[in-house]
Amino acid sequence: MKSQPETIHELKTNTISQSAGVSGLTSAYLLSKESANTITVVAKHMPGDYDIEYASPWAGANVLPMATKPSSRWERQTWPELKRLAEEVPEAGIHKMKSRVYRREKDLEKLRGGEYAFDGLFKEDPWYKTLFEDFRELSKDELPSGVASGAEFTSVCINTMLYLPWLVGKCRANGVVFKRGVLQHISEAAAGTILGGTYQKGQWESQADPNTALRIMKRAVEMVPELADGKGVQGLDVVRHGVGLRPYRNGGVRLEKEKIGGTWVVHNYGHAGWGYQGSYGCAERVVELADEALNQPKLASAPNELKLSPIAEPIK
Ligand SMILES: Cc1cc2nc3c(=O)[nH]c(=O)nc-3n(C[C@H](O)[C@H](O)[C@H](O)COP(=O)(O)OP(=O)(O)OC[C@H]3O[C@@H](n4cnc5c(N)ncnc54)[C@H](O)[C@@H]3O)c2cc1C
């Protein structure tokens, strides 16, 4: 019997990404590098849109690793590419930035007691100290009052208003087709400083809370008075207040393949507050999973079909 095609390269594949967020776009981009793949992005929201259901435009965004060491794979694999883009591809809208992480004693106590166990950012002796070449612990005289310890390293800042369209452009150059649409079932580029934000699990309010906004502004100008030329909150020139949801999922990110009604679906959703900083690591896994799925023996000679699912589960 003639054997079935063994690799994705021999097969014309048809992939539909149901997402134009950073996860779906990065997956579509990496998949589209393989010329045998035909990729269509069908999404309700596209870069340029602002909607509470669309997380990606609202992100800061920067790279401050959040994973704990055992689940650090996605962020670890993503960092070299984001760093390369910052150094070599100015049109991607990513630039290097010195970052500081301050650890307050009251948070460290909770961390030592097992709280915030999901969050690796504020851990002492973090796994990511070897990720950033210039990572260093801050000396006591460098710490603001009320801060027990801290670290400094060169990270990146991603201008999402430039980066998402750049990703679209890379996809388009590889032949990806974009269609706006809602699948019922699975079968203002301005430069400025972002102050924020909050972490409120279960909070779905789409309008900014003026009290929270004021607290954020006060704390920011206290810590960095130059933001407002030393004039306090009154000295800030606020362009807009924004609210975005981090697509958190109980149990963590869902990154796996599943066959639904005869169609292979690769799930890649639930990245909470780290969708950008884990985007390439996760998208590489999507490519692996797509490869596995599409190379499974099949009887019909019709092109293989694949869907990428972004459906986030509600926070309970
Ligand atoms: C205030 C804030 C700050 C953040 N800061 C950072 C940061 O510093 N670093 C970082 O890495 N991350 C950060 N994040 C998190 C990051 O924004 C998210 O993890 C990321 O954007 C999630 O991307 P996504 O592609 O999974 O989802 P989304 O961006 O929400 O995209 C989902 C896509 O799926 C489409 N879609 C969904 N359902 C359907 C359907 N049924 N039919 C058709 N289309 C559908 C939508 O239209 C959209 O195109 C931040 C988030 C917020 C809110």
Ligand as a Chemical Component Dictionary entry (heavy atoms), coordinates in Angstrom:
data_LIG
# 
_chem_comp.id                   LIG 
_chem_comp.type                 NON-POLYMER 
_chem_comp.pdbx_formal_charge   0 
_chem_comp.three_letter_code    LIG 
# 
loop_
_chem_comp_atom.comp_id 
_chem_comp_atom.atom_id 
_chem_comp_atom.alt_atom_id 
_chem_comp_atom.type_symbol 
_chem_comp_atom.charge 
_chem_comp_atom.model_Cartn_x 
_chem_comp_atom.model_Cartn_y 
_chem_comp_atom.model_Cartn_z 
_chem_comp_atom.pdbx_ordinal 
LIG C1  C1  C 0 -3.909  46.409 31.027 1  
LIG C2  C2  C 0 -3.200  45.195 30.427 2  
LIG C3  C3  C 0 -1.818  45.131 30.458 3  
LIG C4  C4  C 0 -1.156  44.018 29.914 4  
LIG N1  N1  N 0 0.225   43.994 29.922 5  
LIG C5  C5  C 0 0.870   42.953 29.339 6  
LIG C6  C6  C 0 2.305   42.938 29.293 7  
LIG O1  O1  O 0 2.987   43.864 29.775 8  
LIG N2  N2  N 0 2.916   41.864 28.700 9  
LIG C7  C7  C 0 2.188   40.825 28.140 10 
LIG O2  O2  O 0 2.786   39.900 27.607 11 
LIG N3  N3  N 0 0.838   40.812 28.193 12 
LIG C8  C8  C 0 0.161   41.838 28.781 13 
LIG N4  N4  N 0 -1.209  41.824 28.851 14 
LIG C9  C9  C 0 -1.921  40.612 28.448 15 
LIG C10 C10 C 0 -2.106  40.512 26.940 16 
LIG O3  O3  O 0 -2.735  41.690 26.442 17 
LIG C11 C11 C 0 -2.966  39.269 26.655 18 
LIG O4  O4  O 0 -2.398  38.115 27.265 19 
LIG C12 C12 C 0 -3.023  39.024 25.144 20 
LIG O5  O5  O 0 -3.392  40.216 24.456 21 
LIG C13 C13 C 0 -4.001  37.903 24.832 22 
LIG O6  O6  O 0 -4.009  37.780 23.442 23 
LIG P1  P1  P 0 -4.993  36.792 22.715 24 
LIG O7  O7  O 0 -4.586  36.809 21.277 25 
LIG O8  O8  O 0 -4.999  35.481 23.421 26 
LIG O9  O9  O 0 -6.467  37.392 22.922 27 
LIG P2  P2  P 0 -7.178  38.720 22.317 28 
LIG O10 O10 O 0 -6.216  39.838 22.083 29 
LIG O11 O11 O 0 -8.356  39.010 23.192 30 
LIG O12 O12 O 0 -7.680  38.253 20.885 31 
LIG C14 C14 C 0 -8.768  37.365 20.722 32 
LIG C15 C15 C 0 -9.111  37.335 19.235 33 
LIG O13 O13 O 0 -10.063 36.297 19.011 34 
LIG C16 C16 C 0 -11.181 36.825 18.306 35 
LIG N5  N5  N 0 -12.366 36.023 18.664 36 
LIG C17 C17 C 0 -12.702 35.514 19.895 37 
LIG N6  N6  N 0 -13.839 34.797 19.776 38 
LIG C18 C18 C 0 -14.208 34.847 18.467 39 
LIG C19 C19 C 0 -15.276 34.273 17.703 40 
LIG N7  N7  N 0 -16.202 33.500 18.263 41 
LIG N8  N8  N 0 -15.321 34.529 16.371 42 
LIG C20 C20 C 0 -14.373 35.295 15.758 43 
LIG N9  N9  N 0 -13.340 35.855 16.427 44 
LIG C21 C21 C 0 -13.274 35.628 17.758 45 
LIG C22 C22 C 0 -11.260 38.289 18.758 46 
LIG O14 O14 O 0 -12.025 39.064 17.862 47 
LIG C23 C23 C 0 -9.763  38.649 18.718 48 
LIG O15 O15 O 0 -9.328  38.897 17.403 49 
LIG C24 C24 C 0 -1.902  42.937 29.368 50 
LIG C25 C25 C 0 -3.300  43.018 29.320 51 
LIG C26 C26 C 0 -3.954  44.130 29.849 52 
LIG C27 C27 C 0 -5.443  44.192 29.765 53 
# 
loop_
_chem_comp_bond.comp_id 
_chem_comp_bond.atom_id_1 
_chem_comp_bond.atom_id_2 
_chem_comp_bond.value_order 
_chem_comp_bond.pdbx_ordinal 
LIG C1  C2  SING 1  
LIG C2  C3  SING 2  
LIG C2  C26 DOUB 3  
LIG C3  C4  DOUB 4  
LIG C4  N1  SING 5  
LIG C4  C24 SING 6  
LIG N1  C5  DOUB 7  
LIG C5  C6  SING 8  
LIG C5  C8  SING 9  
LIG C6  O1  DOUB 10 
LIG C6  N2  SING 11 
LIG N2  C7  SING 12 
LIG C7  O2  DOUB 13 
LIG C7  N3  SING 14 
LIG N3  C8  DOUB 15 
LIG C8  N4  SING 16 
LIG N4  C9  SING 17 
LIG N4  C24 SING 18 
LIG C9  C10 SING 19 
LIG C10 O3  SING 20 
LIG C10 C11 SING 21 
LIG C11 O4  SING 22 
LIG C11 C12 SING 23 
LIG C12 O5  SING 24 
LIG C12 C13 SING 25 
LIG C13 O6  SING 26 
LIG O6  P1  SING 27 
LIG P1  O7  DOUB 28 
LIG P1  O8  SING 29 
LIG P1  O9  SING 30 
LIG O9  P2  SING 31 
LIG P2  O10 DOUB 32 
LIG P2  O11 SING 33 
LIG P2  O12 SING 34 
LIG O12 C14 SING 35 
LIG C14 C15 SING 36 
LIG C15 O13 SING 37 
LIG C15 C23 SING 38 
LIG O13 C16 SING 39 
LIG C16 N5  SING 40 
LIG C16 C22 SING 41 
LIG N5  C17 SING 42 
LIG N5  C21 SING 43 
LIG C17 N6  DOUB 44 
LIG N6  C18 SING 45 
LIG C18 C19 SING 46 
LIG C18 C21 DOUB 47 
LIG C19 N7  SING 48 
LIG C19 N8  DOUB 49 
LIG N8  C20 SING 50 
LIG C20 N9  DOUB 51 
LIG N9  C21 SING 52 
LIG C22 O14 SING 53 
LIG C22 C23 SING 54 
LIG C23 O15 SING 55 
LIG C24 C25 DOUB 56 
LIG C25 C26 SING 57 
LIG C26 C27 SING 58 
# 
